[in-house]
Amino acid sequence: MATGSLSMRRTFSWALQRRLRNKLHLSRHYSNASITLSHRDDNRTANLGQQETPELSIWKGTDNSEKLSLALSKEWKQKGKEFLQQLKENPDMILEERLMPVKRKKCKAKSGKVHHFVDCRHIRAQGGDGGDGCISFLSVFRNENAGPDGADGGNGGHVIFKALQGMRSLAHLSSYNQAEAGKPGHNKDCHGKNAPDRIIEVPIGTVFKIDGEVVASLEEEGSLFIAARGGAGGKGNAFFATDIDQAPRVAEYGGKGEVIEYLAELQTMADVGLIGFPNAGKSTLLRAISRARPKVASYPFTTRNPHVGIIHYADHHQLAVADIPGLIEGAHNNYGLGLTFLRHIERCTCLLYVLDTSQPRPWEHLKILMNELEQYQKGLSLRPHAVVANKMDLPEAQENLKQLAASLDLPLVPVSAKMGDYLVPLLALMRLLIDHEAEHHLQQMSNVHTER
């Protein structure tokens, strides 16, 4: 007996020593690997420092990224000005198919109800509760005590968000979204039915946040996010039957579904955002170039919610244009609901500054608007943008246009949204800016993948 215990002790100590040796070997291996990786990273950093290409300057800090943004802004500024100059010299020039807007054939709706655009919404998702288990005992002919036959309850449904291509707004989202509960179990081992999942469709690019932290981002068509899981179904008393307790009188309640609150936001609200002071003619311009019907009146802050219109081109491309409510000086300090409006601008790819050229010194309005964007978020005013000199049908606008063109180094398009004059060059310029931004984004992504 003593010999057997001694041999077992030796075997145990030998196995313990072997495990310790393996752990020590692995730790040495991991430490050597970490040293090798850090050495490789140092070499890679040194190589990055030697190469002075503008594509790799993204990795070097804020200063170089600002230089890259300025270099890119010079590119689209030059492209925009050259394109407008060609149109000015040759008004009968035939535009490319991708730059040619398609004339609307369908009339605008005559109903007075107008749906504004929603790009941010607080929601609560609650999964369905699980069904309760059943307590039952089977009684059949000539066998009154046939045993427990209480079945399990069904599982509750999940709340799932699915990204869909054809959607653009979050206006259809309800503030409270709950899935169905599972059915309870029955006697004769009849299990409760599982509840179906509640699938809610959202636009591509929807982001879900909890306390400011991104927990999910739906970037591709068909991608799913389980926002709240349903509770599990409770077990019936047939599940708890054992050799010792053959007639259990116990069952489980169904589990409660999750209840989670989210902030749903759109990464990109529109391709182009119309920015300007109140009563600059942004809503009139959107009504002139699309089928959108924002309210138009002669008093400021007529538009309090963004409206989005769709522009169609000859190559079947669709461009979304957003009418952002008017900004005033001090908007970055939340004057005039400024922070709410500035958040909408943050979700636009390109910007159009709409100026009321009939007002005195309209170039100062542009400086104020760009300063408000820069104060809210650094680099926001460096996105591809152009200037729209609106209300050219007024005599005061003709006098201010020459001074405005002399004081700007940006693509400038004089239009009359009320009369519908010079809208085709504006629509072609918008498509040119969007295409340039898309090419730059693809090039930037390819450079990042190449470096990885």
FENVENWO-V934421 format. One line per field, one symbol per residue. burial: # if it has 24 or more other ideal C-beta (glycine too) atoms within 12 Angstrom, else .. A space follows every 50 residues. Layout:
burial->???
This chain:
burial->.................................................. ....####.........##..##..##.###.##..#.......#...#. ##...........#.######.################........#### #############...#####.#...###########.#.#####.##.# #########......#.#......#################.....##.. #####.####.#############################.#####.... #.###########...############..##.....#.########### #########..##.##.###.##.##...#############....#..# #..##..#.########....################..#...#...... ..
